[in-house]
Amino acid sequence: MRQIHEFPKAYSKNAQIPIEDFSESAKRAAREGRASSTLRLAKVIVIGDAGVGKTSLVMRYTQDVFDLDYKATIGVDFEVEKFDILGIPFTLQMWDTAGSERFQAIAASYYRGAAAVVICFDYSKIQTLQTVRKWLDNAISENPTQKFCLFLVGTKADLVSASVAREIEVEATKIANSMNAEYWSVSSKQNQNVAEMFARIGSVCFDKVLSKEDGISTPKKTTMNIGPKKILIDEDFNRRTKESNCPCQT
């Protein structure tokens, strides 16, 4: 069981979900010792083009293994990670979805109910960065009323030079900001930033769950545009932000 006592930092301040500490709801639950038998969990879907390293990312985190010969995911795979956050048990469900078009009808049905969406692209195949908006559209279409937090993740950072990586990161950061996503650069092969990223995702999801338990179930909503789409924004969950852009989509 992974233990988290302080809110994990983002990879970059240039593209991050504007949350830097646990909410008062979460802190209050910890102070009051609400580590009951209630099952607190959140669903995370990992999506992106075929071959970008989604399975490697999930398996490196959950099993601490790396294999160059992973077979293409058919439909979805499922992994679970348990946390102790502020002394409260919490479970993260990670759904590794197929990127191939022929499996999309199967995989898309598992997008529903996601608390967080992780969209991956491959540093060594820059064209995969250009399709991330399509994956965001798919996630939104399957979650028309469900608020989720968004992470844009560049995988296989070890396969490009440092100078190329910097150029890609500048472009990826711009795209992440336009999508209201938090950006991360990782390497599953070298186990770089993988645990840190999932700790951040787990903490954000945990904070959402505890906020809902504290009665924030019917927050005031406003709308904002992401590309051609209008989405609803939960103002209460973002009461700690300094900007109007929101990390969570509905």
LINQUIJO-V233111 format. One record per run of one state. SS is the DSSP state (helix for helix, strand for strand, loop for the rest). FROM is the first residue (numbers start at 1). TO is the last residue. If there is no record, write none. Layout:
ss:SS from:FROM to:TO
ss:SS from:FROM to:TO
This chain:
ss:loop from:1 to:1
ss:strand from:2 to:4
ss:loop from:5 to:23
ss:helix from:24 to:31
ss:loop from:32 to:40
ss:strand from:41 to:48
ss:loop from:49 to:53
ss:helix from:54 to:63
ss:loop from:64 to:75
ss:strand from:76 to:85
ss:loop from:86 to:87
ss:strand from:88 to:97
ss:loop from:98 to:100
ss:helix from:101 to:108
ss:loop from:109 to:115
ss:strand from:116 to:122
ss:loop from:123 to:124
ss:strand from:125 to:125
ss:helix from:126 to:142
ss:loop from:143 to:147
ss:strand from:148 to:155
ss:loop from:156 to:156
ss:helix from:157 to:159
ss:loop from:160 to:161
ss:helix from:162 to:178
ss:loop from:179 to:181
ss:strand from:182 to:185
ss:loop from:186 to:186
ss:strand from:187 to:187
ss:loop from:188 to:191
ss:strand from:192 to:192
ss:loop from:193 to:193
ss:helix from:194 to:213
ss:loop from:214 to:220
ss:strand from:221 to:226
ss:loop from:227 to:228
ss:strand from:229 to:234
ss:loop from:235 to:247
ss:strand from:248 to:249
ss:loop from:250 to:250
